[in-house]
């Protein structure tokens, strides 16, 4: 991205949407000027311009919750930027993963949206490691434990299918999906990448 391609507003700023590259959750809305955009491109981490303090700030410089750039895009009018990042901690000063609260409109979720929410929760568990959480336990035990659970749940799915028990199969399949996503997170492989592979295979037909 070339700084000269961006159209800054009358205050010399451009709005920036920061999105988690893995979970696709929107983390925050901030602003950049030419200098902070240049520093972002130079360092590979997010730098913003604080409108309240009227100064540059490097995200995570104090808290350690930096955001490593994965990709950057601008919109069709070149007056807004989307930044995809790998966050090393919460994006919000309150300690929340995202600066945005839960939605006030609760529409019906499709299957993939539920899987994305599950991946988001597991990603958060991996980063925060809350005490007493089962997902924390899995990450702390490591990949061998996670692999063992994936194998156990796959076996349970086979048994349920062999028994022609749809209720048992439903539960065991859900357990398998959960543990598979835990494994993908542990390996640093976004679930989106798996879906993209399926799409690529479909398009070859």
N, C-alpha and C positions, 0 to 999 in steps of 0.2 A: 504493500500500500504506500502511495506517495502522498505526503502531507499536502502537497500542492493541489491534489485532486479533491480535497475536502472543502466544502463550502461552510465556513464558520458564520455565525450570526453576527448581529451588530455589536455584540459584546466580545466577539472574538472566541466564542465557544461553540461546541458541537455536542449534542446529547449522545450518550453512549449507553447502550444496553449490554450488560454483562450476563452471560449465560454459561451455566455449567456444561462443559463439552460432553460429559458422560451422561448425566441425568436429564439434560436439556431444561433444567429448572432455571427460570430467570432469577438472578441473584440480586441485582441492583440496577438503578438508573443513576448515572453520574454524568459529569461534563469534563471535556478535555479542551484545552486551548492548543495552539500550535506546539508550544514547548512540551507540554505533558504528552501529547501524541507522539512527538519525536522521541521522547524518553521511553515511552512504551515500546515503540518500534526498535529502539536501540537495545533495551535491556531484556525484552521478552517478558516483562511483567507489567501490570497495569499501573499507570500514573494518571492522576486526575487533577482537575483544578477546582479548589474549594471556593464556591461563591460566597460563603459566609466569612471565611478567613482571608479570602483573596490571595491564596497562595497555592503552590503545587503541593500535592501529597502522594506519596508512594504507598499504595495499598499494602498493609502488612508491615510497614517499616517499624512500627512500634509493637504491634500485637504478634507479629510473626505469621499472620494469616494472609500470606501473599497469594497472588493469582498468576499462574504461569500461562502465557498466551499459547493457545492451540491454533487459532485462526482468527482473522479479522475481516469483516466485510462492511461495505457501505451500501446504503439504499440507492434506489434509482435516481433520486434527486441529489445524491451526494451530500446530504445535510444531516445524516444520522449514521452512527456506527454500531455494528453488532460485534461484540468481542466474545469468543468462545474460550473458556479458561479451564484449567485444572486448579481448583482452589485448595489451599493447604489448611483451611479452617473456615469458620463462619464468615460470611460476607458482611453481616450487619453488626453494628457497634453494640447491639443488645445481646449478642451471642447467638442469634438465630442464623441458620444456614443462609436464609434469604431475607432481604429487607422487606419483602412483600408478605403480607399476612395471608391466612387461609381465605379462599374465595367465599363471598357472601352468597353466591349463586351456586347451588348444589344440583347440577344437572346429572343425568344418568351417564355413567362412565362406560366407555367401551372396554373391551378386554385388554387392548394394548395399553390404554391409559392406566389401568390398574397395575399392569406389569411395570410401567414406568414409575409409578408411585412406589411400588415395592422396591425397585432398584434404587430409587432416591433415598428411601429409608435405610436400606442396607449400606449405601455409600456413606450416609451420615453416621451410622453405627460404626463403620470401619474407621472413620476419622475421629469421632468423639469418644468411642469405647465406653459408653455408660455402664456403670457397675451393675451387675445382676442381669443384664440383657443376654438372652441366648445367643444372639448374633455376635455380641462381644466375645462370648465364650468361644465360639467357633474361630473367630479371627485370632484370638490369643493362643488357641491350641495349634493353629497353623494349617498348612495345606493338607498334610496327611490326614488330619481329623476331618477336614471338609470333604476330601476325596472319599473317605470311608463312609460318610453320611450320604454322599451322592450315590455310592454303590448300594448302600442299604436301602435307600428310597427307591432306586431303580428296581431292585429285587422285589420290594413290596408292590410296586406297580405291576410287575409280571405276575405275582401271586394273585393279586386282586383280579386281573384280567383273566387268568386261568380259571379262577373260581366263578367267573361270570357275575361278579358282584359290583354293579355300577356305583353304588354308594361308597363302598370301600375304594374303588378305583378313583373316584372323584377326589377323595381325601388324599390318597397316596400320590396322585398326579400333582396335586397342589403342593405337597411336601417336596416332591422332586423338583418342581420348578423353583421353589424358594431356595433350596440348597444349591441348585445349578446356578442361580443368580449370585448367591454368595461366592461360589467358586469363580465366576466370571469377574466379580469385583476384586477378589483376592489376586487374580491374574492380571488385573488392569485392562480387561477387555470389555468395552461397553456392550450391552445387550443390543444396542442399535446396530453394531457391527455384524452380529449374528443374523439379524433380520435383513441387513443389506446383502449378506451372502445368499440368503434364501431368495431374495428378489432377483439377484444376478442369475441364479440358477433357473428361476422361473422365466426370465427374459430370454434365456438361451433356447427355450423350447420352440 
